[in-house]
Amino acid sequence: MSVLSDINATLEPLGIPLETGVFKDEAPDKYIVVVPMADSFELHADNTPEYDVQEARISMYAKGSYTKDKNAIVRALLGADFTITDRRYIGYETETGYFHYNVDVAKHYEMEE
């Protein structure tokens, strides 16, 4: 499993268009871009990692109110056992007319043998 595939599976039922890295098509009134941030072995003993910790940034862009969608994203992620490491309003982009909000997440994957 990977954090990107788990995020896609978790957020797909919300019906908000989602892409990884950059939104390539013409942008709708609201959409999500997911960017992988880090992979680490934070939890281990005896020099053998037991968990792969994968992190990603979920950027939501919306024209108009984003609060309802932001709350739905957070609830879905928490319900799918993601750890939310940061939530932050980035700002209003005057050039595009989008509000920008980020949710950073981490997920722990047990190492396969």
Helices and strands as residue ranges (DSSP letters): H 3-11, G 12-14, E 18-20, E 30-40, E 44-45, E 48-49, E 51-62, H 67-79, E 83-93, E 98-110
